Amino acid sequence: MSKSLSLFFACLSVLFMSATAISIAHNGWLVLVFSVLTFFSIGAGFITKARLRRKENGTERR
């Protein structure tokens, strides 16, 4: 995975984690929404990394 793509996923995850922390004091529903977004953004980074690695090695599965 390129450094810029890694930086994008890292910053996006930190942004969602910060929004989760801030929303704890305000609204419970926002905490739930931002927690789910954080989980999915971290997962998307791992999925993207695995797909790019598989594509690079030539072992792409369909």
C-alpha positions in Angstrom: 0.0 0.0 0.0 1.3 3.4 -0.9 2.3 5.8 1.9 -0.3 8.4 0.8 -3.1 5.8 0.9 -1.9 4.6 4.3 -1.9 8.2 5.6 -5.4 8.7 4.3 -6.8 5.7 6.2 -4.9 6.6 9.3 -6.1 10.3 9.3 -9.7 9.2 8.5 -9.6 6.8 11.4 -8.2 9.3 13.8 -10.8 11.9 12.7 -13.6 9.4 13.4 -12.1 8.4 16.8 -11.8 12.1 17.8 -15.4 12.7 16.7 -16.4 9.7 18.9 -14.6 11.1 21.9 -16.1 14.5 21.5 -19.6 13.2 21.0 -19.5 11.2 24.2 -20.4 14.4 26.1 -23.2 15.3 23.7 -25.3 12.5 22.3 -25.3 8.7 22.7 -26.5 8.2 19.1 -23.6 10.1 17.7 -21.2 8.0 19.7 -22.8 4.9 18.1 -22.6 6.3 14.6 -19.0 7.5 14.9 -17.9 4.2 16.6 -19.3 2.3 13.6 -17.7 4.6 11.1 -14.4 4.2 13.0 -14.7 0.4 12.9 -15.5 0.4 9.2 -12.7 2.8 8.2 -10.1 0.7 10.0 -11.5 -2.4 8.4 -11.5 -0.8 5.0 -7.9 0.0 5.4 -7.0 -3.6 6.2 -9.2 -4.9 3.3 -7.6 -2.5 0.9 -4.1 -3.4 2.1 -4.8 -7.2 1.7 -6.3 -6.7 -1.8 -3.4 -4.6 -3.0 -0.9 -7.1 -1.6 -2.8 -10.0 -3.2 -2.9 -8.2 -6.6 0.8 -7.4 -6.3 1.7 -11.0 -5.7 -0.5 -12.3 -8.5 -2.6 -14.5 -6.3 -5.9 -12.6 -6.9 -8.9 -14.6 -5.9 -12.3 -14.2 -7.4 
